[in-house]
Amino acid sequence: CFTPLPENGKFVEIRNARGDLVLREPYERTTHCIEGDYIKSKMKPGVYRFRAGSSGKMKKFLVVY
């Protein structure tokens, strides 16, 4: 889950360590959760970066399963 997200944002952008776009998930509230099975189908365990929208500072997060 990603929280708190800006109210005026439209999507969460997730990039891998090289900076390649992995996912762009739309959201409507200040919290957005992605199902575990969906994450497993799209992302391998490792370090990723995310941000709300297509600009701003990227924040690191870790995927484990």
N, C-alpha and C positions, 0 to 999 in steps of 0.2 A: 504494500500500500504506500502511496505517496501522499503526504500531508505535512504541513498545510500548503495548498496550492493557491495561486492568485485567483480571485474571483473572475477577473477579466480574461483569463487564459482560455485557450480552446483545446490544447493538446499537450501531452507529455512526450518529449522527444528523448529516446534512449539511443546512445551510441556506444560502440565497443571501444577498447583501448586505443585502436588506430584512428578513431574518429568517424568510422563508417556508421551510417544510420542503420539501426537494427529494428526499431519499432517507433511508430508514431501513434499514440493512443489518445483518442479524444476523451475529454472529460467535461462534466457539467457542474460538479460540486468542488468544494475545497479539499476533498479527499477522493482519491481514485485508487481502486484495488484491481489487480490483474490476477486472474485465476492461475493457480500453480501449474496445471496441465498445459495451459497456453504458453506459459513461460518456458517450460521444459521443451516444447516443440519449436520454440524460436531462439532460445538462448542456452549456451553451454555455461556451466559454472565458471565464474570468474569475476573480474572487476569491470564495471560499466559506469557510464556517466549519464546523468539525466538533467533535463531542465524543462520548465514549463514554457511552451512556445518555442520559437525558433531563434530567440536571442536571449542574452543574459548569461550568467555564470553557470557552468556545468558543475554538478555535484556528484561525487563518487558514491557508488553503492555496490554491494557484493551479492552475487547470485550463488546460492548453495542449494543443493538437493541431493 
